[in-house]
């Protein structure tokens, strides 16, 4: 996939939950995390291979070759984490 403009593609990281962990209430949910797989030509902050934090409601879920990806605008990111 090759996104256009300021769009990017993220491969979501499955949520971690250990035994006995209490789930947070919706009003205090943690940001979602994933790896940036592809970026459009107008992306200025995110880079391929970085981890990204984003809202659970950000972007659009797309299935491609059996995997689920999130397609979103760069401005929907909370932060990126360099590897």
C-alpha contacts under 8 A as a table, 3 or more apart, distances in Angstrom:
res1	aa1	res2	aa2	distance
1	X	9	X	7.96
1	X	38	X	7.17
2	X	38	X	6.46
2	X	39	X	7.10
2	X	40	X	6.81
3	X	6	X	7.92
3	X	7	X	5.60
3	X	8	X	5.87
3	X	9	X	7.08
3	X	38	X	6.87
3	X	39	X	5.93
3	X	40	X	4.72
4	X	7	X	5.78
4	X	8	X	7.97
4	X	39	X	7.75
4	X	40	X	4.62
4	X	41	X	6.54
4	X	42	X	7.76
5	X	40	X	5.11
5	X	41	X	5.63
5	X	42	X	4.90
5	X	43	X	7.16
6	X	39	X	7.42
6	X	40	X	5.37
6	X	41	X	6.71
6	X	42	X	4.62
6	X	43	X	4.74
6	X	73	X	5.72
6	X	74	X	5.74
7	X	39	X	6.21
7	X	40	X	5.31
7	X	42	X	7.80
7	X	43	X	7.00
7	X	71	X	6.93
7	X	72	X	5.45
7	X	73	X	4.36
7	X	74	X	5.76
8	X	36	X	7.15
8	X	37	X	7.61
8	X	38	X	5.65
8	X	39	X	4.33
8	X	40	X	5.93
8	X	43	X	7.73
8	X	71	X	5.83
8	X	72	X	5.59
8	X	73	X	6.19
8	X	74	X	6.37
9	X	36	X	5.99
9	X	37	X	5.49
9	X	38	X	5.13
9	X	39	X	6.43
9	X	69	X	6.50
9	X	70	X	5.70
9	X	71	X	4.69
9	X	72	X	6.63
10	X	34	X	5.84
10	X	35	X	5.37
10	X	36	X	4.55
10	X	37	X	5.47
10	X	38	X	7.31
10	X	52	X	7.85
10	X	69	X	5.58
10	X	70	X	5.05
10	X	71	X	6.49
11	X	34	X	5.31
11	X	35	X	5.20
11	X	36	X	6.52
11	X	37	X	6.47
11	X	68	X	6.97
11	X	69	X	4.88
11	X	70	X	6.48
12	X	32	X	7.59
12	X	33	X	6.05
12	X	34	X	4.00
12	X	35	X	6.45
12	X	68	X	7.65
12	X	69	X	6.48
12	X	70	X	7.04
13	X	32	X	7.84
13	X	33	X	5.67
13	X	34	X	4.69
13	X	35	X	7.22
15	X	32	X	7.94
17	X	21	X	6.39
18	X	21	X	5.60
24	X	28	X	6.14
24	X	29	X	5.78
24	X	30	X	7.92
25	X	28	X	5.52
25	X	29	X	6.30
26	X	29	X	5.29
31	X	53	X	5.92
31	X	54	X	5.50
31	X	55	X	5.26
31	X	56	X	6.52
32	X	53	X	5.58
32	X	54	X	5.27
32	X	55	X	5.87
32	X	56	X	5.72
33	X	51	X	6.88
33	X	52	X	5.63
33	X	53	X	4.71
33	X	54	X	6.48
34	X	51	X	5.55
34	X	52	X	5.41
34	X	53	X	6.80
35	X	48	X	7.84
35	X	49	X	6.08
35	X	50	X	5.79
35	X	51	X	4.47
35	X	52	X	5.98
36	X	39	X	7.50
36	X	46	X	7.45
36	X	47	X	6.81
36	X	48	X	5.08
36	X	49	X	5.40
36	X	50	X	5.60
36	X	51	X	6.14
36	X	52	X	6.57
37	X	48	X	5.43
37	X	49	X	6.29
38	X	47	X	7.98
38	X	48	X	5.72
39	X	43	X	6.34
39	X	46	X	7.45
39	X	47	X	7.04
39	X	48	X	6.72
40	X	43	X	5.70
43	X	46	X	6.42
43	X	74	X	6.48
45	X	74	X	7.74
46	X	50	X	7.16
46	X	52	X	8.00
46	X	74	X	7.21
46	X	80	X	6.53
47	X	50	X	5.86
49	X	83	X	7.54
50	X	80	X	6.41
50	X	81	X	5.75
50	X	82	X	5.11
50	X	83	X	6.01
51	X	80	X	5.61
51	X	81	X	4.98
51	X	82	X	6.57
51	X	83	X	7.33
52	X	77	X	6.82
52	X	78	X	7.56
52	X	79	X	5.87
52	X	80	X	4.37
52	X	81	X	6.16
53	X	77	X	5.96
53	X	78	X	5.36
53	X	79	X	5.28
53	X	80	X	6.26
54	X	58	X	6.59
54	X	76	X	6.50
54	X	77	X	4.74
54	X	78	X	5.22
54	X	79	X	7.31
55	X	58	X	5.17
55	X	76	X	7.51
55	X	77	X	7.48
55	X	78	X	7.53
58	X	72	X	6.71
58	X	76	X	6.26
59	X	70	X	5.98
59	X	71	X	5.35
59	X	72	X	4.13
59	X	73	X	7.04
59	X	76	X	7.53
60	X	70	X	5.48
60	X	71	X	5.20
60	X	72	X	6.41
61	X	68	X	6.60
61	X	69	X	5.66
61	X	70	X	4.57
61	X	71	X	6.32
62	X	68	X	5.68
62	X	69	X	5.19
62	X	70	X	6.05
62	X	71	X	6.84
63	X	66	X	6.28
63	X	67	X	5.48
63	X	68	X	4.41
63	X	69	X	6.09
64	X	67	X	5.45
64	X	68	X	6.46
64	X	69	X	7.39
72	X	76	X	6.73
73	X	76	X	5.51
73	X	77	X	7.69
74	X	77	X	5.77
77	X	80	X	7.50
